[in-house]
């Protein structure tokens, strides 16, 4: 399992999640409009989830149905298969 960042992060990019991640698995380039969690580096510690000010981070199996496309988006960002 991994954590997924969904739609509420778009345009916000608050770095609170990066500050608490013990394995530095949250990434974004300057041109990206949101952050992404690397599914192979995430250790499922959930440290990022409660600090997100816009409630954009979910355990993969808990991503709301309306944001399911963000699961694929996170995997594709790192060119990793689900």
Secondary structure, DSSP 8 states (H G I E B T S, - for coil): --EEE-GGGTTT--THHHHH-TT--EE--TT-SS-EE-TTT-----TTGGG-TT--EEEGGG--GGGTHHHHHHHHHTT---
